[in-house]
Amino acid sequence: FWVMTALKDGTLLAQMSRGGSYHLERSTDGGATWADVAALGNYRAMSPASFAELGNTVFFLEYQTFTSANTPLRLWASTNGGATWSVRATFQDHRHGTALYADATRSVLWATFGSSSTQAAVARSTDGGRTWTKVMGGYAANAVTGAVLSGGELLLGQSTLYEPEHPKLLRVYASGRVDALMTLPGPAYSLEALSGGGFVLGTARADVGDVQPASDVYARLFTSTDGVAWLEARRYERAGSTSMARAEVWGVLPNGDLVVRAENLKGFGTGGKGFQVLRVKR
C-alpha cells in the first residue's frame, strides 16, 4: 500500500490493492496485522487527506482514475474507529474526490473535488456529511490540500496547472469569499498544521501545464507561523522530467517531526521515491 493514516487513538487505516481491486484495511496493533474492512472496487484513496475524523466519526472520500467523466463518488463513514463502514453520501457531479478537512470546533466537514472547470469544487457540510453546500467552483477550485484555520476558514493550496489560473494559497470562507494570500511556484500537494503552531506547505514540479518555467525543476517546502507570511525552508531537484516531482508532508510525529514523502526527487530510491523525517527549527 502507498496511502495510510493514523487515527487519534492510534488505529491505522490504509488503502490496499489486491486482486485488481482496492480495499480499506485496518490495524489496531501498529501495523503487525490487518483486517479488510471495506471493498472499494475501482475506487481508491488519493492521499492521507482522503480520511478525516470529526467527533466520533471517521470519513473517507473516494478518488478514481478509470474515467475522465463525472462518476459517482462515495463518502464513507465509520462510527466505530474504522471497524465497519457505510456510505454517508454520494456525489454525482465530479471526477475526483481529493481531500477532506474537519473543523471540530464547529462540527463542519469540508471536501474538495478536482479536474475540469465543471467538475472541480470546494463543498461544506454542517450535518456530518449528509448534505453539502458548494462554496467554490470552476477550475480555480482545483486543490488537493488544505487546513482549517482558527476562524473556521479553509486555508487551501491550489493544484492548478494552466494559466491564467496560476496556483496560489487561498483563504476560503463559508460565505464563498476567497482571498489570495500567496502566489505559489507550483501546484500545492501538502499542507499540514505544525505542533506548537504554524504550518508547512509542499509544492510540486509538474510535468505538464504551463504555470512553471522550464528553468524551475524543484519541489519545495515552505513554513509559516501564521498562514499568511511564508518562508521557503527546503527545495528538492526533480529526478526526471516525465513525471511530477513532489515533496509532500504526509504526517506529523508525536514529537513534532515531519514525515515527508518523496516522489521523482534526486537523492532518494528507485524512481526518486522514499521518505524523509524533518524537524522544524523555531
C-alpha positions in Angstrom: 0.0 0.0 0.0 1.0 3.6 -0.5 -1.7 5.5 1.4 -2.1 5.2 5.2 -3.4 7.4 8.0 -3.3 7.1 11.8 -6.4 7.9 13.8 -6.3 9.8 17.1 -6.4 6.6 19.1 -3.5 5.1 17.1 -5.6 2.9 14.8 -4.1 2.6 11.4 -6.2 2.8 8.2 -4.8 2.0 4.8 -5.9 1.7 1.2 -4.5 -1.5 -0.3 -4.6 -3.1 -3.7 -5.3 -6.8 -4.0 -6.6 -8.9 -6.9 -7.2 -6.0 -9.2 -9.4 -4.0 -6.7 -8.9 -1.6 -3.8 -9.8 -2.1 -0.2 -9.7 -0.3 3.1 -7.8 -2.2 5.8 -7.4 -1.5 9.5 -4.8 -2.3 12.1 -5.0 -1.9 15.9 -1.6 -3.3 16.7 0.8 -0.9 15.0 0.6 -2.5 11.6 1.5 -6.0 12.6 -1.8 -7.4 11.4 -4.5 -6.0 9.2 -8.3 -6.6 8.7 -10.1 -5.9 5.4 -13.0 -3.6 6.4 -14.4 -2.2 3.1 -14.3 -3.2 -0.6 -13.9 -0.1 -2.9 -13.7 -1.8 -6.3 -12.0 0.5 -8.8 -12.1 3.5 -6.3 -9.2 4.3 -4.0 -7.6 7.0 -1.8 -5.6 9.9 -3.2 -3.6 10.7 0.0 -3.9 10.6 3.8 -6.2 13.7 3.3 -8.8 11.3 1.8 -9.5 10.5 5.5 -10.8 12.8 8.3 -12.1 12.5 11.8 -15.0 14.6 13.1 -16.4 13.8 16.5 -16.8 10.1 16.8 -17.0 9.5 13.1 -14.2 8.7 10.6 -14.8 9.7 7.0 -13.2 8.5 3.7 -13.7 10.2 0.3 -13.2 8.2 -2.9 -10.8 9.1 -5.7 -10.6 7.4 -9.1 -8.5 7.3 -12.3 -10.6 5.0 -14.5 -12.6 7.7 -16.3 -12.3 11.4 -17.1 -16.1 11.8 -16.9 -18.3 12.6 -13.9 -18.7 9.4 -11.9 -20.4 8.7 -8.6 -18.0 9.3 -5.7 -18.9 7.9 -2.3 -18.3 9.5 1.1 -17.8 6.6 3.5 -18.4 6.9 7.3 -17.5 4.8 10.3 -18.6 5.3 13.9 -16.5 2.6 15.4 -13.0 3.6 14.6 -13.0 2.2 11.1 -14.1 -1.3 12.0 -17.2 -1.1 9.8 -18.2 1.4 7.1 -21.4 2.7 5.4 -22.0 5.2 2.6 -22.9 8.6 4.1 -23.4 10.5 0.8 -22.8 10.0 -2.9 -21.6 12.9 -5.2 -22.7 12.7 -8.8 -21.1 15.8 -10.5 -17.4 15.3 -10.0 -14.5 13.2 -11.3 -12.0 13.2 -8.4 -12.6 13.4 -4.6 -9.3 14.9 -3.5 -9.5 15.7 0.2 -11.5 16.1 3.5 -10.9 18.7 6.2 -12.6 18.5 9.6 -13.5 21.6 11.7 -14.0 20.0 15.2 -14.8 23.4 16.8 -17.9 24.0 14.5 -18.7 20.3 13.6 -18.1 21.2 9.9 -16.7 19.0 7.2 -15.1 20.4 4.1 -14.4 18.4 0.9 -12.5 19.2 -2.3 -13.1 17.8 -5.8 -10.8 18.2 -8.8 -10.4 18.1 -12.6 -12.2 20.3 -15.2 -13.9 23.6 -14.6 -17.3 21.9 -14.3 -16.0 19.1 -12.0 -13.8 21.0 -9.5 -15.4 22.3 -6.4 -15.0 23.1 -2.7 -18.0 22.0 -0.6 -19.0 22.2 3.0 -21.3 20.1 5.3 -22.7 21.1 8.7 -24.7 17.8 9.3 -22.0 15.2 9.4 -21.6 14.8 5.6 -25.2 14.1 4.8 -25.9 17.2 2.8 -23.4 19.6 1.1 -23.2 23.2 0.0 -20.9 24.2 -2.8 -18.7 27.1 -1.6 -16.4 27.5 -4.6 -16.4 26.1 -8.2 -14.6 26.4 -11.5 -11.0 25.5 -12.5 -9.7 27.6 -9.6 -11.3 25.2 -7.1 -8.8 22.5 -8.0 -7.0 21.8 -4.8 -5.7 18.6 -3.0 -4.5 20.0 0.3 -5.6 22.5 3.0 -6.2 23.1 6.7 -8.9 24.6 8.7 -8.0 27.9 10.3 -9.0 29.0 13.8 -11.7 31.3 12.5 -13.3 28.4 10.5 -12.0 29.4 7.1 -10.2 26.9 4.9 -6.6 27.5 4.1 -6.3 25.9 0.6 -3.4 25.3 -1.7 -4.4 25.3 -5.4 -3.2 22.5 -7.6 -3.9 24.3 -10.9 -1.6 23.6 -13.8 -2.6 26.0 -16.5 -2.6 29.8 -16.8 -4.3 32.1 -16.2 -5.1 30.3 -13.0 -1.6 30.2 -11.5 -1.5 28.2 -8.3 -2.0 30.3 -5.1 -2.6 29.8 -1.5 -6.2 30.8 -0.7 -8.3 31.6 2.3 -11.9 30.3 1.6 -14.8 31.4 3.7 -18.1 29.6 4.2 -19.8 32.6 2.5 -18.0 31.9 -0.7 -15.5 34.8 -0.3 -12.0 33.8 -1.4 -8.8 35.7 -0.5 -5.5 35.0 -2.3 -2.6 35.0 0.3 0.4 34.0 -1.8 1.4 33.1 -5.4 3.0 29.6 -5.4 5.9 28.4 -7.6 4.0 25.2 -8.4 0.9 23.2 -7.5 0.4 22.6 -3.8 0.2 19.0 -2.7 0.5 19.1 1.1 -0.4 21.5 3.9 -0.1 20.5 7.5 -0.6 22.3 10.8 2.6 22.1 12.9 2.8 21.0 16.6 3.1 24.2 18.6 1.5 26.4 15.9 2.2 27.3 12.3 2.0 25.4 9.0 4.2 23.6 6.5 3.3 23.7 2.8 4.7 21.5 0.0 4.6 22.5 -3.7 5.4 20.2 -6.7 7.3 20.4 -10.0 4.6 19.3 -12.5 5.5 17.5 -15.8 2.5 19.1 -17.6 0.9 22.5 -17.8 2.3 26.0 -18.3 2.5 27.6 -14.8 6.2 26.8 -14.2 9.2 27.9 -16.4 11.4 25.2 -17.8 14.3 26.5 -15.6 12.4 25.7 -12.4 13.0 22.0 -11.7 12.3 22.0 -7.9 9.7 20.8 -5.4 9.6 22.9 -2.3 8.6 23.1 1.3 7.5 26.3 3.0 6.9 27.1 6.6 4.7 29.8 8.2 3.9 30.8 11.8 0.5 32.4 10.9 -0.6 31.0 7.5 -0.1 34.4 5.9 3.7 35.0 5.7 5.7 32.1 4.3 9.4 31.2 4.0 11.0 28.6 1.7 12.5 26.1 4.0 13.8 23.4 1.6 13.9 22.5 -2.1 14.4 19.2 -3.9 15.5 18.8 -7.5 13.4 16.5 -9.6 15.0 13.3 -10.8 13.3 13.1 -14.2 11.1 15.3 -16.5 8.4 12.7 -17.4 6.5 12.6 -14.1 5.6 15.0 -11.3 8.2 15.7 -8.7 6.8 16.1 -5.2 7.9 16.5 -1.6 4.7 16.0 0.5 4.3 16.2 4.2 2.2 13.1 5.0 2.1 13.4 8.7 3.4 14.9 11.9 5.0 12.6 14.5 4.2 12.9 18.3 7.5 14.8 18.8 6.6 17.3 16.1 8.9 15.9 13.4 7.5 15.8 9.9 7.2 12.7 7.7 7.9 13.8 4.1 7.1 11.5 1.1 9.4 12.0 -1.9 8.4 11.2 -5.5 10.7 11.6 -8.5 13.3 13.5 -6.5 17.1 13.2 -6.7 18.8 11.6 -3.7 16.1 9.1 -2.9 15.4 5.5 -4.0 14.2 3.9 -7.3 12.0 6.3 -9.2 13.1 9.1 -6.8 10.7 7.6 -4.2 11.2 7.5 -0.4 10.6 9.1 2.9 12.4 11.7 5.0 11.9 12.9 8.6 12.5 16.6 9.2 12.5 18.7 12.3 11.3 22.3 12.1 13.6 24.8 13.8 11.9 27.7 15.6 
